[in-house]
Amino acid sequence: MSKPFASTADTAEKTETLEVLADGVYALTTGGDPNVGAIEGEDFLVCFEARATPLMARRWLDRLREHTDKPVRYLVLSHYHAVRVLGAAGFDAEIVVTNAETKRLIGERGAEDWAVEFGRMPRLFEGHEEIPGLTWPTLTFADQMSIELGGDRGTVELGFAGRGHTSGDIYAWLPKQRVLYAGDLVENGSAVYTGDAYHQEWSTTTLDAVKALRPEILVGGRGDIAHTAAESAQAVESTRDFLTTLLRAVGEVRDKGGSRRDAYRAAREALLPVYGGMPVFEHALVFDTQRAWEELAGEPPAIWTTDRDHLVWDELTG
């Protein structure tokens, strides 16, 4: 029997849990779906990630409004993937912030990614009819950006640690509270999607830079919140282990002259014992294998389209 495509068979609603991580610092975890966060300034909010549709964004804000009624001044988007950005209209934010590279990627492949992610994960796109179009930042930066929260609340430090999950991922770091919103640079209790990734850079210098922040609380892109420094460091190392195990398995097959289907089977065998029961494992691994194969051939991430999605899926899993 053929494997159901991507996450199309994942139709069960997930439990959403809002956690207060520190005074005025929040995260919503979603049972393996994309996590989101918010930070209170003196008279405004900084929100991190937008969800896939304005309807889903408003549901998150309804939960947040149980704690604060401050308006959203900044909406920070960690990267360009549709499930992270297309709900931006629901925030009515004054300023939408991304890395400059993410803005370039939206122009290059944002429309294709919208179609692809809707096809892969339809459950996340409830209310998709409301999406007004591609989400474009109103403010970009290259390496670092600081947002003053006012009073004694400290700052939000936005940073680009290097290429990883995409070529434009950023994190949000609260040095006073020692809370890190890592986006999909770090997963904690979830498999890792790498279909647009730079595995070698991500697994070395990029994760080294993230780990060097030494967060005491870490909110990854998916999965559980790490509530201690030790748990945060372990989340980084688990992500690194996934990446290195994947790349090693695919590389060994390539070196022996095997096929991409062989590489997928080898990667699955290598990763299954630790990561097989985690969210999006079966979904991600097909696309992960394809991208790892390309990277080892010296190729940049190709643009995913719905046709390419299904061709790769059928080739690797058939």
C-alpha positions in Angstrom: 0.0 0.0 0.0 1.4 3.4 -0.9 2.2 5.9 1.8 -0.3 8.7 2.2 1.2 11.9 0.7 2.9 14.2 3.2 0.5 15.1 6.0 -2.8 14.6 4.1 -3.8 11.8 6.4 -3.1 13.9 9.5 -6.7 15.1 10.1 -6.9 15.0 13.9 -7.1 18.3 15.8 -4.2 19.0 18.1 -4.3 20.2 21.7 -3.1 23.8 21.9 -1.4 24.9 25.2 -0.6 28.5 26.1 2.3 28.8 28.5 3.5 31.9 30.4 7.3 31.6 30.2 8.1 34.7 32.2 6.4 38.0 33.0 4.8 39.0 29.7 6.4 36.2 27.7 4.2 33.6 26.1 4.2 30.6 23.8 1.5 28.5 22.2 2.4 24.9 21.6 0.3 22.9 19.3 0.9 19.1 19.6 3.5 19.0 16.9 2.0 21.7 14.7 4.0 25.0 14.3 4.5 26.9 17.6 4.0 30.6 18.0 4.9 33.2 20.7 4.4 36.7 22.0 6.3 39.2 24.1 4.8 42.2 25.9 6.4 45.6 25.6 5.2 48.5 27.8 2.3 49.3 25.5 2.6 46.9 22.6 3.3 43.3 21.6 5.9 41.6 19.6 4.5 38.4 18.1 6.7 35.6 16.7 5.3 33.7 13.7 1.9 34.2 12.1 0.3 30.7 11.5 -1.1 29.7 8.1 -4.3 31.7 7.9 -5.8 34.8 9.4 -8.4 32.6 11.1 -5.8 30.5 12.8 -3.9 33.7 13.8 -7.1 35.2 15.4 -7.6 32.0 17.4 -4.1 32.4 18.8 -4.7 36.0 19.6 -8.0 35.2 21.3 -6.0 33.0 23.7 -3.4 35.7 24.2 -6.1 38.3 24.9 -6.9 36.4 28.1 -3.5 37.8 29.3 -3.0 41.1 27.5 -5.0 43.5 25.3 -1.9 45.4 24.0 -1.8 45.9 20.2 0.6 44.1 18.0 3.3 46.5 16.9 5.8 44.0 15.6 5.1 40.7 13.9 8.4 38.8 13.5 8.5 36.0 10.9 11.4 33.5 11.3 11.4 32.4 7.6 9.2 32.3 4.5 7.3 29.0 4.7 3.6 29.4 4.2 2.5 27.9 7.4 4.5 30.5 9.3 3.5 33.6 7.3 0.2 33.6 5.5 -1.9 34.4 8.6 -0.2 37.7 9.0 -3.3 39.7 8.2 -4.9 38.5 11.3 -2.5 40.4 13.5 -3.1 43.9 12.2 0.6 44.5 13.0 2.2 47.9 12.5 5.5 46.4 11.4 6.2 43.0 9.8 9.9 42.0 10.3 12.0 39.4 8.4 15.5 38.8 7.4 16.4 40.5 4.1 17.1 37.0 2.6 13.5 35.9 3.6 12.1 38.8 1.6 14.1 37.7 -1.4 12.9 34.1 -1.0 9.2 35.3 -0.8 9.7 36.9 -4.2 11.5 34.0 -5.7 9.4 31.1 -4.4 6.6 32.3 -2.1 3.7 31.6 -4.4 5.0 28.1 -5.1 5.5 27.4 -1.4 1.9 28.5 -0.7 0.5 25.9 -3.1 2.9 23.2 -1.9 2.3 23.6 1.8 -1.5 23.8 1.3 -1.2 20.5 -0.5 1.0 18.9 2.0 -0.7 20.0 5.2 -4.4 21.0 4.4 -5.5 20.8 8.0 -3.3 23.7 9.0 -5.0 26.0 6.4 -8.5 26.3 7.9 -10.0 29.5 6.7 -7.6 29.7 3.7 -10.2 31.6 1.7 -9.3 34.7 3.8 -5.6 34.8 2.9 -5.2 38.1 1.1 -2.0 37.1 -0.8 1.6 36.7 -0.1 2.9 38.2 3.2 5.6 40.8 2.6 7.8 42.4 5.3 7.7 46.1 5.9 11.1 46.0 7.7 14.1 43.8 7.0 17.6 43.4 8.5 20.7 41.5 7.6 22.4 40.2 10.8 21.0 41.8 14.0 18.1 43.9 15.1 17.0 45.1 18.6 13.5 46.0 19.8 13.4 48.0 23.0 10.4 46.8 25.1 10.3 49.8 27.4 10.4 50.1 31.2 12.4 47.3 32.8 11.3 44.7 30.3 14.6 44.6 28.4 15.0 44.0 24.7 14.1 41.5 22.0 17.2 40.7 20.0 16.5 39.3 16.5 19.4 37.5 15.0 20.6 35.6 11.9 22.9 32.8 13.0 23.6 31.5 9.5 21.9 29.4 6.9 19.9 26.5 8.3 16.3 25.4 7.8 16.3 28.0 5.0 18.8 30.6 3.9 17.0 33.3 5.9 15.9 31.9 9.3 16.1 34.2 12.3 15.5 33.8 16.0 14.2 36.0 18.8 16.3 36.2 21.9 15.3 37.8 25.2 18.6 38.2 27.1 17.1 39.5 30.3 14.6 36.6 30.6 17.0 34.1 28.8 14.2 32.9 26.6 14.8 31.9 23.0 12.3 31.6 20.2 14.3 29.5 17.8 11.8 28.9 15.0 12.6 25.9 12.9 16.3 26.1 13.5 15.6 23.9 16.6 12.9 21.3 17.1 12.2 19.7 20.4 10.3 16.4 20.3 9.6 16.7 16.5 11.3 15.4 13.4 13.1 18.1 11.4 12.0 19.3 7.9 15.0 20.1 5.7 13.6 20.4 2.2 15.0 23.9 1.8 18.0 23.5 4.1 21.7 23.8 4.2 22.5 20.8 6.4 26.2 21.1 6.7 26.1 24.8 7.7 23.1 24.3 9.9 24.5 21.3 11.8 27.8 23.1 12.5 28.2 26.9 12.7 24.5 27.9 12.7 23.6 25.6 15.6 26.8 26.5 17.4 25.8 30.1 17.3 22.3 29.3 18.6 23.6 27.2 21.4 26.1 29.8 22.4 23.2 32.1 23.5 22.8 29.5 26.4 19.0 29.9 26.7 17.3 28.8 29.9 14.0 28.4 28.1 13.8 27.5 24.4 10.7 27.5 22.1 11.4 25.5 19.0 9.5 25.5 15.8 7.6 22.4 16.7 7.3 20.1 19.7 7.7 20.9 23.4 9.1 23.9 25.2 12.5 23.2 26.8 12.2 24.7 30.3 15.8 24.5 31.5 19.3 25.3 30.2 20.0 21.5 30.0 16.8 20.8 28.1 17.5 23.7 25.8 21.0 22.4 25.0 19.6 18.9 24.4 17.1 20.3 22.0 19.9 21.8 19.9 21.9 18.6 20.0 18.9 16.5 19.0 18.3 18.7 16.0 22.0 18.5 15.2 21.9 14.7 15.5 18.9 14.4 13.1 20.8 16.5 10.5 24.1 14.7 10.7 22.5 11.3 10.8 20.4 12.1 7.7 23.4 13.6 5.8 25.6 10.6 6.7 23.1 8.0 5.6 22.3 9.8 2.3 26.0 10.4 1.7 27.0 6.8 2.2 24.4 5.6 -0.4 25.6 8.3 -2.9 29.2 7.3 -2.4 28.3 3.7 -3.2 26.4 4.6 -6.4 23.0 3.9 -4.9 19.7 5.6 -5.9 17.7 8.3 -4.1 15.2 5.7 -3.2 18.0 3.7 -1.6 19.1 6.8 0.2 15.6 7.4 1.5 15.4 3.8 2.9 18.8 4.1 4.5 18.0 7.5 6.1 14.7 6.1 7.4 16.4 3.1 8.9 19.0 5.3 10.6 16.5 7.9 12.0 13.5 5.7 12.8 14.7 4.4 16.2 14.9 7.8 17.7 12.7 10.1 15.6 10.2 7.7 14.1 7.4 8.4 16.6 7.7 12.1 16.4 5.5 14.6 14.5 6.0 15.0 10.7 8.6 12.2 10.5 7.1 10.4 7.6 6.0 13.6 6.0 9.4 15.3 6.2 11.9 12.5 5.5 11.0 12.2 1.8 11.7 15.9 1.1 14.7 15.8 3.6 16.3 13.0 1.6 15.9 14.8 -1.7 17.4 18.0 -0.4 20.3 16.2 1.3 21.0 14.4 -2.0 21.0 17.8 -3.9 23.3 19.4 -1.3 25.8 16.7 -1.5 25.8 17.2 -5.3 26.6 20.9 -4.7 23.2 22.1 -5.7 21.2 24.9 -4.1 17.6 24.2 -2.9 15.4 23.8 -5.9 11.9 25.4 -5.8 9.3 23.0 -4.7 6.1 22.8 -6.8 3.1 20.6 -6.5 4.2 18.6 -9.5 7.8 18.2 -8.1 6.4 17.3 -4.7 4.5 14.3 -6.1 7.2 13.2 -8.5 9.7 13.0 -5.6 7.3 11.4 -3.2 6.4 8.7 -5.7 10.0 8.1 -6.7 11.3 7.7 -3.2 8.4 5.8 -1.6 7.1 3.8 -4.5 
